[in-house]
Amino acid sequence: MSAFEAALMRLGDELLGAVRRGDWAVADAELETLAQEAVGAIATGRGDDLAALARTAARCHTALSLQDDPGGDAMQRLGQLRMLALMIAAARAGIPPRPAEALPATAGAVLSALKGGPRTCPAIVEATGLSAEEVGGILPELRAAGLVRSWPAGRLTVNALESG
Amino acid sequence: MHPADLFMALWGRLRERRDEVRTLAEELEADHVRAGRLADEAAERLREGVLALEEWAGSGFDRTLAAAQAIDSWFAPLACRYRYLADDPLPAGRLEARRRLNRDGRFNADPADGQLILRPGLLARAMNIRETAPPGALAPGADAGDFDPDDLFTNLLVVLPSLTIEAEREGDPERRIAVEYRRIAAVSDQDPSDPAWTPIIGVVPLAEAEDDLAIRRFRRDGEDWYDPAPRALGRRAADAIARLAEQGANFVLFPEVSVHPDSLAAIQEALRAQAVDGPIRHVLLGVKETGDRPRNRVLLLDRCGRVVGEQTKLHCWDLDSDQCRSYDLRDRNGRLLDCAREDIETGDRFTLFELPDLGRVAVAICEDLGRTQPSAWIASGMMVDWLVTPVMDSGLTTQRWQAKEGGASSRAGYCRVIVANSMALSHRFNRYCRANGEEDKVIEECGVALLFQPRASLAGAPRIACLTLPLSDPAPGYVCARWTPADWPALPDPEPEGCE
């Protein structure tokens, strides 16, 4: 467990303890810290920290949801935790494509192959010698990055350089 | 009008003219320039608005297809793991699409048309296998009848409200069942679309001894019937869950009819005990429910033990004389049965579950995996992340029917497949073998789980892991494995029919 995740664990324990004893000022302060850390991790794309934040939010939400007869105040914090967890999950569900200079060599090979003209994925596999899995894995990122455009041709998908 | 609703209208037109669509698709597959020109025109109209696209689409059949495919492409950012950096036409439409999916479980407005959903499951959003493996209908020598209009669309899939499946049992008429895509919204901490995710799968056979899953036989209407009756083994099930939580298991499965309803409370309590700090996110239970007629069901539980979904077996598994012999099924006079019918009330609904910590899951209980539908629809749709098959049979191996069917589903559907089995019938099978001098067939290491990783390309093969427990001493009472298919052997090629 990283130092960051250990710190989050302590935060979560404090949050749960505050809810149990009805100390809403402390509970809200811990929630605010959690939200600030989440936004920071989202804004800077810190994937590992986002995963740790997701675990903390889910852990606290689970613990609160298992309480028997939680009062209205606890339910309010449960809802806030749920919203926070949804935001973190949405951030993790889509990741930004890497900048061109950070893309792996497979991307370069695919882009080189497309300099010769539009090709389907199997044709790129044939042209590059890469595995189908490698080509299939990099094409979605190249499209999202705006480096490759694709269009359907019947049941096939044709790919071309965006500038071409 | 929303793009999703125009898509449904266009899709309906295309389905009505299937042969023309096939011819057109083949023309476009041979003429990428024409296809590109049509796609560009359709995308330009869509930028102007849905009404502009609708008007354009009505002036030619090739435009109808191009318009539907343009809408399909418009949904690509929702079906991709990567965020699109390019411009975002119709942002209000995108917002409405998300609202509809989250609220109604579909993009289209009218539920009578079915549910328009994203075709790729969560695992496929990082590496969509359809990129690398065009539909089988495109293979040389493929039958024209293999053409499926759904294969014209990469990002969208229509789940029709019902599906025709085979009869409950041989000789009866075909029937229609309801089909539903159910998105279960919950707080989650796992991203199943992460390609680096290697979940740990646990299987608890639960019925370890012959008496743990008794097979009751009786006569009714002049026929022999069988009725599996699991013992209430709540303590054993709860212990297994606790130990699997220590092992880091994320998804735990109990085989077909292995769980007595009275064991459910203990299982739920064990899940609650690990819910906050433990790793288990979902549990699948094969439950035998009694009532007017018995039901063979699967319950899906969340990390807190709450039931979030259920699936009832759709087809009966009627045993022939060979199977009755293999499982030593006799009547009250000790005579081996010639056939035995499964005494269950079958289900009339099939559900695709979208689970937050696991992805898209389909459950095919035992015989349901081997029948044409809904298995063929699941496979051809290539839209599930997991196909899960709880069975009640003698030990699993990589040669038996479950491996053939599971491998075929994994090949065609490009999905992960898990088969989970109990151990009780293996004792019966061994008794038959010993009584008939077939000692070489006696099961010592009982296969209780098969894990299949789909092939990555047409040239590849699925990979398979077979997890076993000693039949004579099945401690610790569970198996578990991390999903690391690179360490698993390739699934042998299918053997000719009749080699089971």
Interface residues (C-beta under 8 A of the other chain):
Chain A: A51 A54 R55 A57 A58 R59 H61 T62 A63 S65 L66 L81 R82 A85 L86 A89 R92 A93 G94 I95 P96 P97 P118 T120 C121 P122 V125 S131 A132 E133 V135 G136 G137 L139 P140 E141 R143 A144 A145 G146 S150 W151 P152 A153 G154 R155 L156 T157 V158 A160
Chain B: L24 A25 E26 E27 L28 E29 D31 H32 A35 G36 A39 D40 Q69 D72 S73 A76 P77 C80 R81 Y82 R83 Y84 L85 A86 R125 A126 M127 N128 I129 E131 T132 A133 P134 P135 A137 L138 D151 L152 T154 V187 S188 D189 Q190 D191 S193 D194 P195 R272 A275 V276 D277 R303 C304 P356 A456 S457 L458 A459 G460
